[in-house]
Amino acid sequence: MLFSFKLLALPLLATLGVNAATPLEFDGTATRGFTPAAKLCTCPAGSPGASSALLAAVPSQFTNSLDRCCTTMVHVRYNDKIVTAVFAGFYEGPGIEDIELSDAAFDVLADDAGQTELDVLWGFN
């Protein structure tokens, strides 16, 4: 039921212009590295995305546009670990709430170097 509520709430939040600041957390799978399917931004010099190795690509339905790319932060939780990454583009994964993380961001969360996917909770800061 909560999943359905989140999907119904997103258009309303988008209309209000607050969907990227919502405290909602999404339950998805984080994949290590960016696939060719990811639509990544080119971050301008001086933006948080240009200077950070901690990056995340999220489904497009959770933010209005790429306008917030390179400046909006995404927190990702796995077990007792958390990483804050810069929103760096869109990823339309197999699951509606799946994301991709840069290797550096994924390494903060992973229990061992062999992991390529993690079940995570994530949201916008």
Backbone as ProteinMPNN parsed JSONL, in Angstrom:
{"seq_chain_A": "MLFSFKLLALPLLATLGVNAATPLEFDGTATRGFTPAAKLCTCPAGSPGASSALLAAVPSQFTNSLDRCCTTMVHVRYNDKIVTAVFAGFYEGPGIEDIELSDAAFDVLADDAGQTELDVLWGFN", "coords_chain_A": {"N_chain_A": [[0.814, -1.195, 0.0], [1.947, 1.271, 0.754], [3.777, 1.633, -1.318], [2.07, 2.096, -3.502], [0.914, 4.48, -2.625], [3.144, 6.181, -2.713], [3.65, 6.303, -5.478], [1.297, 7.502, -6.361], [1.477, 9.922, -5.058], [3.642, 11.23, -6.204], [3.071, 12.678, -8.734], [1.532, 14.812, -7.698], [3.355, 15.996, -5.914], [5.277, 16.758, -7.782], [3.846, 18.661, -9.231], [3.629, 20.598, -7.302], [6.224, 21.267, -7.184], [8.017, 20.191, -5.381], [9.07, 17.659, -5.375], [11.761, 16.787, -5.444], [12.658, 17.439, -2.988], [11.319, 15.997, -1.19], [10.747, 14.015, 1.761], [10.452, 11.335, 1.337], [11.499, 7.923, 1.129], [12.813, 5.598, -1.128], [12.592, 2.199, -2.113], [14.824, 0.189, -3.503], [17.062, -1.383, -5.896], [20.491, -0.92, -5.904], [22.957, -0.557, -8.33], [26.34, -1.283, -9.106], [28.384, 1.06, -10.693], [27.954, 2.813, -13.868], [25.759, 2.083, -16.488], [25.557, 1.908, -20.123], [22.933, 2.654, -20.56], [22.311, 4.627, -18.765], [21.555, 8.062, -18.496], [23.627, 10.423, -18.252], [24.598, 13.563, -16.777], [26.546, 16.376, -17.87], [28.532, 17.824, -15.746], [28.912, 21.196, -14.787], [31.925, 23.105, -14.266], [32.837, 23.775, -10.932], [30.439, 22.965, -9.812], [28.859, 20.729, -7.399], [28.756, 18.144, -8.498], [30.829, 18.105, -10.351], [33.105, 17.949, -8.866], [32.946, 15.712, -7.277], [33.322, 12.231, -6.583], [31.338, 10.672, -5.777], [28.508, 9.656, -6.999], [25.12, 9.425, -8.284], [22.605, 7.894, -10.279], [19.212, 8.183, -11.001], [15.739, 7.037, -11.322], [13.789, 8.752, -13.808], [11.196, 9.588, -13.143], [11.247, 10.562, -10.588], [12.197, 13.108, -10.321], [11.883, 16.436, -11.588], [13.372, 17.285, -13.882], [16.514, 17.427, -15.648], [17.506, 19.727, -14.592], [18.214, 19.877, -11.937], [20.39, 18.384, -11.818], [23.692, 17.558, -10.894], [23.735, 19.22, -8.681], [21.836, 18.535, -6.75], [21.448, 16.465, -3.912], [21.574, 12.969, -3.142], [20.663, 10.597, -0.815], [21.721, 7.369, 0.164], [20.979, 4.321, 1.622], [22.248, 1.37, 3.071], [21.927, -1.402, 4.958], [23.594, -0.626, 7.871], [24.936, 1.482, 6.817], [25.518, 4.598, 5.12], [25.536, 6.731, 2.292], [26.069, 9.877, 0.808], [25.368, 11.094, -2.25], [25.901, 12.857, -5.347], [23.262, 13.82, -7.462], [23.415, 12.69, -10.649], [22.261, 12.09, -13.052], [19.888, 10.228, -15.114], [18.566, 6.934, -14.677], [16.96, 4.266, -15.969], [16.082, 1.598, -14.682], [15.501, -2.002, -14.299], [13.704, -2.255, -12.196], [11.224, -0.129, -10.744], [12.185, 1.634, -8.819], [14.922, 1.464, -8.879], [18.436, 2.258, -8.834], [21.592, 3.583, -10.035], [24.979, 3.632, -8.978], [28.06, 5.433, -8.742], [31.295, 3.857, -8.813], [32.806, 4.668, -6.574], [30.84, 5.641, -4.766], [29.314, 3.324, -4.434], [31.211, 1.652, -3.244], [31.394, 2.713, -0.663], [29.163, 1.668, 0.558], [29.132, -1.131, 0.123], [29.685, -4.445, 1.407], [31.703, -6.132, 0.62], [34.225, -6.308, -1.975], [33.328, -7.78, -4.139], [30.627, -7.446, -4.52], [27.921, -6.455, -6.614], [25.361, -5.537, -6.695], [23.004, -4.035, -4.487], [20.418, -4.098, -2.054], [18.709, -1.297, -1.354], [17.688, 1.694, 0.443], [16.699, 4.845, -0.639], [16.763, 8.408, -1.17], [16.001, 11.901, -1.837], [17.965, 14.585, -0.595]], "CA_chain_A": [[0.0, 0.0, 0.0], [2.823, 2.432, 0.78], [4.328, 1.781, -2.666], [1.033, 2.738, -4.308], [0.8, 5.86, -2.17], [4.279, 6.945, -3.221], [3.469, 6.546, -6.904], [0.21, 8.46, -6.517], [1.895, 11.209, -4.51], [4.681, 11.866, -7.014], [2.581, 13.748, -9.616], [1.134, 15.955, -6.885], [4.573, 16.642, -5.451], [5.905, 17.396, -8.943], [3.056, 19.853, -9.516], [3.985, 21.583, -6.29], [7.637, 21.589, -7.335], [8.772, 19.786, -4.2], [9.373, 16.235, -5.363], [13.164, 16.498, -5.179], [12.953, 17.731, -1.596], [10.44, 15.189, -0.368], [11.455, 13.125, 2.665], [10.184, 9.937, 1.016], [12.598, 7.047, 0.742], [12.41, 4.597, -2.094], [13.177, 0.888, -1.863], [15.239, -0.327, -4.8], [18.354, -2.041, -6.025], [21.58, -0.076, -6.405], [23.918, -1.296, -9.138], [27.681, -0.679, -9.155], [28.81, 1.622, -11.97], [26.931, 3.321, -14.776], [25.609, 1.356, -17.746], [25.286, 2.81, -21.246], [21.539, 3.104, -20.502], [22.213, 5.814, -17.909], [21.664, 9.364, -19.173], [24.368, 11.226, -17.287], [24.784, 14.986, -17.035], [27.896, 16.924, -17.881], [28.477, 18.795, -14.653], [29.764, 22.362, -15.012], [32.981, 23.359, -13.288], [32.374, 24.456, -9.732], [29.251, 22.324, -9.233], [29.218, 19.566, -6.584], [28.942, 16.967, -9.337], [32.106, 18.166, -11.061], [34.218, 17.692, -7.956], [32.675, 14.547, -6.438], [33.334, 10.887, -7.164], [30.152, 10.018, -5.233], [27.45, 10.035, -7.933], [23.972, 8.523, -8.388], [21.621, 8.083, -11.349], [17.924, 7.749, -10.457], [14.657, 7.033, -12.318], [13.364, 10.108, -14.171], [9.912, 9.992, -12.567], [11.422, 11.082, -9.238], [12.634, 14.502, -10.351], [11.263, 17.145, -12.712], [14.208, 17.371, -15.075], [17.948, 17.436, -15.375], [17.888, 21.026, -14.035], [18.784, 19.686, -10.6], [21.559, 17.537, -11.99], [24.999, 18.061, -10.455], [23.623, 20.037, -7.47], [20.943, 17.89, -5.784], [22.073, 15.328, -3.239], [20.784, 11.75, -2.96], [21.228, 9.725, 0.217], [21.489, 5.953, -0.111], [21.242, 3.532, 2.83], [22.352, -0.085, 2.969], [22.167, -1.875, 6.323], [23.891, 0.488, 8.774], [25.812, 2.421, 6.111], [24.846, 5.607, 4.304], [26.385, 7.581, 1.463], [25.389, 10.987, 0.155], [25.932, 11.215, -3.593], [25.344, 13.914, -6.188], [22.388, 13.382, -8.555], [24.237, 12.878, -11.847], [21.548, 11.723, -14.263], [18.765, 9.294, -15.048], [18.751, 5.512, -14.949], [15.668, 3.572, -16.013], [16.43, 0.203, -14.437], [14.436, -2.992, -14.403], [12.732, -1.979, -11.145], [10.786, 1.265, -10.803], [12.923, 2.445, -7.852], [16.331, 1.075, -8.942], [19.386, 3.329, -9.121], [22.985, 3.212, -10.275], [25.931, 4.429, -8.214], [29.454, 5.387, -9.17], [32.062, 2.871, -8.048], [33.195, 5.249, -5.288], [29.659, 5.661, -3.892], [28.955, 1.935, -4.15], [32.215, 1.106, -2.322], [31.084, 3.162, 0.698], [28.079, 0.836, 1.082], [29.324, -2.574, -0.071], [30.376, -5.206, 2.441], [32.926, -6.669, 0.019], [34.503, -5.796, -3.32], [32.667, -8.591, -5.154], [29.207, -7.118, -4.665], [27.57, -5.597, -7.753], [24.017, -5.017, -6.441], [22.613, -3.934, -3.085], [19.049, -3.661, -1.774], [18.92, -0.033, -0.644], [16.684, 2.747, 0.58], [17.324, 6.08, -1.106], [15.887, 9.563, -1.301], [16.667, 13.176, -2.073], [18.212, 15.385, 0.614]], "C_chain_A": [[0.858, 1.259, 0.0], [3.404, 2.694, -0.597], [3.323, 2.5, -3.554], [0.863, 4.198, -3.918], [1.923, 6.709, -2.741], [4.086, 7.27, -4.693], [2.354, 7.554, -7.16], [0.618, 9.85, -6.049], [2.88, 11.937, -5.409], [4.159, 12.927, -7.971], [2.158, 14.996, -8.845], [2.363, 16.711, -6.407], [5.269, 17.37, -6.592], [5.177, 18.688, -9.296], [3.407, 20.967, -8.538], [5.448, 21.993, -6.377], [8.49, 21.166, -6.166], [9.223, 18.335, -4.252], [10.832, 15.935, -5.082], [13.54, 16.798, -3.73], [12.101, 16.89, -0.649], [11.231, 14.26, 0.545], [11.201, 11.642, 2.378], [11.472, 9.188, 0.729], [12.031, 5.981, -0.163], [13.212, 3.333, -1.865], [13.538, 0.267, -3.206], [16.556, -1.06, -4.735], [19.35, -1.033, -6.572], [22.571, -0.974, -7.125], [25.233, -0.534, -9.163], [27.984, -0.188, -10.57], [27.644, 2.053, -12.836], [26.936, 2.53, -16.073], [25.421, 2.361, -18.882], [23.852, 3.349, -21.244], [21.367, 4.354, -19.642], [22.403, 7.074, -18.744], [22.309, 10.331, -18.186], [24.516, 12.668, -17.748], [26.267, 15.282, -17.217], [27.882, 18.051, -16.866], [29.417, 19.966, -14.92], [30.81, 22.517, -13.912], [32.41, 24.148, -12.116], [31.135, 23.854, -9.098], [29.693, 21.14, -8.378], [29.488, 18.318, -7.422], [30.272, 16.932, -10.06], [33.272, 17.773, -10.168], [34.035, 16.446, -7.099], [32.77, 13.251, -7.226], [32.113, 10.101, -6.703], [28.94, 10.483, -6.032], [26.349, 8.988, -7.967], [23.115, 8.902, -9.587], [20.322, 7.445, -10.878], [16.866, 7.731, -11.557], [14.109, 8.444, -12.557], [12.048, 10.527, -13.529], [10.054, 10.606, -11.175], [11.99, 12.496, -9.189], [12.103, 15.149, -11.622], [12.078, 17.07, -13.986], [15.666, 17.286, -14.674], [18.42, 18.773, -14.805], [18.574, 20.891, -12.678], [20.034, 18.813, -10.634], [22.814, 18.28, -11.526], [24.936, 18.917, -9.197], [22.76, 19.392, -6.386], [21.622, 16.653, -5.203], [21.059, 14.197, -3.049], [21.44, 10.951, -1.841], [20.813, 8.287, -0.092], [21.897, 5.169, 1.131], [21.265, 2.046, 2.503], [22.777, -0.596, 4.335], [22.443, -0.675, 7.219], [24.793, 1.538, 8.134], [24.976, 3.395, 5.286], [25.89, 6.382, 3.499], [25.511, 8.692, 0.889], [26.107, 11.233, -1.165], [25.242, 12.356, -4.338], [24.473, 13.282, -7.272], [23.094, 13.728, -9.86], [23.54, 12.46, -13.131], [20.444, 10.721, -14.008], [19.201, 7.876, -15.366], [17.381, 4.867, -14.886], [15.948, 2.079, -15.906], [15.248, -0.726, -14.551], [13.348, -2.801, -13.345], [12.435, -0.498, -11.108], [11.573, 2.18, -9.86], [14.412, 2.098, -7.822], [17.199, 2.263, -9.332], [20.738, 2.734, -9.497], [23.868, 4.175, -9.495], [27.305, 4.355, -8.856], [30.174, 4.345, -8.32], [32.41, 3.397, -6.662], [32.023, 5.267, -4.305], [29.269, 4.247, -3.486], [29.912, 1.341, -3.12], [31.973, 1.531, -0.878], [30.073, 2.219, 1.347], [28.386, -0.656, 1.098], [30.076, -3.21, 1.094], [31.666, -5.823, 1.914], [33.023, -6.233, -1.436], [33.781, -6.566, -4.416], [31.205, -8.261, -5.376], [28.988, -6.19, -5.857], [26.174, -5.004, -7.614], [23.745, -5.033, -4.948], [21.145, -3.536, -3.006], [19.146, -2.441, -0.862], [17.621, 0.739, -0.446], [17.376, 4.027, 0.15], [16.282, 7.188, -1.195], [16.704, 10.813, -1.554], [16.85, 13.901, -0.755], [17.559, 16.738, 0.463]], "O_chain_A": [[0.527, 2.224, -0.689], [3.517, 3.848, -1.01], [3.691, 3.42, -4.283], [0.688, 5.057, -4.782], [1.69, 7.827, -3.201], [4.335, 8.4, -5.113], [2.454, 8.371, -8.075], [0.149, 10.85, -6.593], [2.942, 13.166, -5.371], [4.746, 14.007, -8.033], [2.401, 16.115, -9.297], [2.406, 17.939, -6.487], [5.794, 18.468, -6.404], [5.809, 19.692, -9.623], [3.472, 22.138, -8.913], [5.869, 22.949, -5.726], [9.575, 21.711, -5.963], [9.72, 17.822, -3.249], [11.12, 14.883, -4.511], [14.634, 16.443, -3.293], [12.167, 17.066, 0.567], [12.284, 13.763, 0.146], [11.692, 10.783, 3.11], [12.415, 9.74, 0.161], [10.903, 5.523, 0.02], [14.376, 3.39, -1.469], [12.654, -0.136, -3.963], [17.093, -1.322, -3.658], [19.09, -0.372, -7.578], [22.976, -2.015, -6.607], [25.252, 0.695, -9.232], [27.853, -0.944, -11.533], [26.493, 1.704, -12.573], [27.985, 2.33, -16.684], [25.156, 3.536, -18.631], [23.579, 4.382, -21.855], [20.373, 5.066, -19.783], [23.296, 7.146, -19.588], [21.625, 10.974, -17.39], [24.553, 12.957, -18.944], [27.126, 14.523, -16.769], [27.291, 19.105, -17.1], [30.587, 19.761, -15.244], [30.595, 22.108, -12.771], [31.606, 25.064, -12.292], [30.803, 24.189, -7.961], [30.776, 20.596, -8.593], [30.362, 17.522, -7.08], [30.793, 15.856, -10.354], [34.307, 17.317, -10.654], [34.892, 16.15, -6.268], [32.356, 13.179, -8.383], [31.872, 8.991, -7.179], [28.403, 11.563, -5.785], [26.596, 7.809, -7.714], [22.922, 10.083, -9.877], [20.318, 6.307, -10.41], [17.061, 8.336, -12.611], [13.982, 9.233, -11.621], [11.803, 11.725, -13.381], [9.077, 11.121, -10.633], [12.237, 13.021, -8.103], [11.899, 14.467, -12.627], [11.53, 16.818, -15.06], [15.997, 17.096, -13.504], [19.614, 18.944, -14.557], [19.422, 21.71, -12.322], [20.65, 18.544, -9.603], [22.96, 19.482, -11.75], [25.982, 19.311, -8.682], [22.948, 19.687, -5.206], [22.283, 15.897, -5.915], [19.87, 14.427, -2.828], [22.634, 10.658, -1.904], [19.699, 8.031, -0.548], [23.009, 5.323, 1.636], [20.421, 1.537, 1.764], [23.859, -0.265, 4.819], [21.598, 0.215, 7.318], [25.35, 2.388, 8.829], [23.885, 3.068, 4.821], [26.99, 6.648, 3.983], [24.355, 8.466, 0.531], [27.299, 11.541, -1.192], [24.134, 12.761, -3.988], [24.888, 12.325, -7.927], [23.344, 14.897, -10.151], [24.157, 12.472, -14.196], [20.106, 10.405, -12.868], [20.075, 7.643, -16.201], [16.715, 4.921, -13.852], [16.041, 1.381, -16.916], [14.134, -0.303, -14.858], [12.191, -3.151, -13.58], [13.309, 0.314, -11.412], [11.619, 3.389, -10.084], [15.095, 2.403, -6.845], [16.765, 3.155, -10.061], [20.991, 1.545, -9.303], [23.563, 5.36, -9.363], [27.671, 3.337, -9.444], [29.713, 3.995, -7.233], [32.322, 2.661, -5.68], [32.2, 4.941, -3.131], [28.932, 3.999, -2.328], [29.486, 0.612, -2.225], [32.312, 0.788, 0.043], [30.124, 1.996, 2.557], [27.943, -1.368, 1.999], [30.973, -2.608, 1.684], [32.617, -6.017, 2.671], [32.03, -5.839, -2.049], [33.633, -6.052, -5.525], [30.601, -8.751, -6.33], [29.763, -5.261, -6.086], [25.829, -4.067, -8.334], [24.196, -5.928, -4.232], [20.678, -2.725, -3.805], [19.611, -2.546, 0.273], [16.604, 0.465, -1.083], [18.521, 4.271, 0.532], [15.081, 6.932, -1.282], [17.933, 10.795, -1.494], [15.98, 13.839, 0.113], [17.643, 17.569, 1.368]]}, "name": "protein", "num_of_chains": 1, "seq": "MLFSFKLLALPLLATLGVNAATPLEFDGTATRGFTPAAKLCTCPAGSPGASSALLAAVPSQFTNSLDRCCTTMVHVRYNDKIVTAVFAGFYEGPGIEDIELSDAAFDVLADDAGQTELDVLWGFN"}
